[in-house]
């Protein structure tokens, strides 16, 4: 996620070389694992292993991102750091039975992303007021957290449907996590790629729903089981 200038693998300056190279390497591994998890048979050993590697990779990348952000703070990438942890975390928790610890973890992740969004707004307002950035920029960046938090509210309000919705929620959140993680290196190398900034920002809002629609077709909503009629006496 850092820096915004073209990546120079031969020079980590001004960042700590260990954090810098671990960040890049683990990020690539995490993206590869997520792609494997998407395309292999769901529930298979490769799928489960790839999903775990992705979740662990996202966590390591988030920690290394915080180390890099402590040197050079970039608010949009701060949001992306915690958003990747939030999406991957809620994806994994969706598959767990709704025990007390799982619910606390889910609510905590939702609360965390609300706090991060609030910090981002606080950091962005002065730049918008001064005319350094257009107001639409922060709005677009916060669109993904907003969409996902609405999904959280909907999911939490239907505890009786958790078993029915859990696989679909897991899949959707993993796709959002993948899209967020992929956008980060694109931002890093965009000085070289020269992709229009609006496309980099808005692209995930188009790509993620399309991917979710495509893969959701393999997981249609399960109909509620019908009661077996009692035999006539």
C-alpha positions, -999 to 999 in steps of 0.1 A, spaced: 0 0 0 30 23 5 45 43 -12 24 61 -38 56 66 -60 66 38 -83 78 8 -63 116 4 -63 123 -31 -50 160 -22 -47 154 6 -22 129 6 6 137 41 18 122 57 38 106 26 52 121 -2 72 133 -28 46 120 -58 65 85 -44 69 86 -31 33 96 -64 16 75 -86 39 45 -64 30 50 -68 -7 58 -106 -6 30 -116 18 6 -94 -2 13 -113 -34 9 -146 -16 -24 -135 -1 -38 -124 -34 -27 -157 -50 -43 -177 -22 -76 -158 -26 -77 -165 -63 -71 -202 -56 -98 -203 -30 -123 -187 -54 -117 -212 -82 -112 -245 -65 -141 -267 -53 -157 -250 -23 -152 -269 10 -123 -289 -4 -90 -291 15 -73 -267 -11 -101 -242 -7 -99 -243 31 -61 -240 31 -61 -212 6 -87 -193 26 -67 -196 58 -35 -185 40 -54 -155 26 -67 -145 61 -33 -149 77 -17 -130 48 -42 -102 51 -34 -99 89 4 -98 83 0 -72 55 -22 -51 78 5 -52 105 32 -43 80 10 -16 66 6 0 100 44 0 103 47 18 69 19 42 77 36 52 109 64 66 86 41 82 60 4 85 68 -19 82 38 -55 82 50 -71 62 21 -46 34 27 -53 35 64 -89 27 55 -78 0 31 -56 -16 58 -84 -20 83 -111 -27 56 -91 -58 45 -90 -71 80 -127 -64 85 -138 -81 53 -116 -112 57 -125 -114 94 -163 -112 89 -160 -137 60 -144 -163 83 -167 -156 112 -198 -161 90 -190 -198 89 -187 -202 126 -217 -211 149 -232 -180 164 -218 -183 198 -211 -154 222 -175 -150 212 -183 -150 175 -209 -124 180 -186 -102 200 -159 -106 173 -184 -97 146 -197 -66 164 -162 -55 173 -151 -57 136 -181 -36 126 -174 -11 153 -137 -9 143 -145 0 107 -170 26 119 -142 42 140 -117 40 111 -143 56 88 -148 84 114 -110 90 116 -108 91 79 -136 117 76 -118 138 103 -85 137 84 -102 144 50 -124 174 60 -95 199 62 -82 188 28 -117 192 13 -122 226 29 -88 238 16 -96 225 -19 -68 200 -20 -91 171 -29 -127 170 -43 -154 160 -18 -164 131 -40 -130 114 -32 -136 106 5 -172 97 -3 -161 71 -29 -135 57 -6 -161 52 22 -186 36 -2 -173 1 4 -174 3 42 -209 18 40 -222 -9 18 -207 -36 40 -220 -21 73 -255 -21 58 -249 -58 51 -238 -63 87 -270 -47 101 -291 -69 78 -272 -100 88 -273 -93 125 -310 -86 124 -317 -121 111 -301 -145 135 -327 -172 125 -314 -171 89 -277 -173 98 -274 -209 87 -290 -201 54 -270 -169 47 -236 -179 61 -220 -194 29 -232 -165 8 -220 -139 33 -186 -157 35 -182 -157 -3 -193 -121 -7 -169 -109 21 -140 -128 7 -145 -112 -27 -147 -78 -12 -115 -85 8 -97 -97 -24 -108 -66 -43 -96 -43 -15 -63 -61 -13 -58 -60 -51 -66 -23 -53 -37 -14 -29 -8 -24 -52 -26 -9 -81 -26 24 -62 11 19 -55 22 14 -91 -4 37 -107 22 63 -114 36 37 -139 3 23 -151 -14 57 -155 -49 43 -148 -73 72 -143 -78 78 -106 -116 77 -108 -113 42 -123 -90 31 -95 -114 44 -69 -147 33 -85 -135 1 -101 -139 -21 -70 -175 -9 -66 -182 -24 -101 -158 -54 -101 -168 -68 -66 -206 -70 -73 -200 -86 -107 -177 -112 -91 -202 -118 -63 -231 -122 -89 -210 -147 -109 -200 -169 -80 -233 -166 -62 -250 -184 -91 -232 -216 -78 -248 -210 -44 -285 -203 -48 -305 -195 -17 -316 -226 1 -353 -230 5 -365 -236 40 -372 -273 45 -408 -282 43 -424 -301 71 -430 -338 63 -467 -344 63 -479 -368 90 -491 -402 78 -528 -406 78 -542 -428 104 
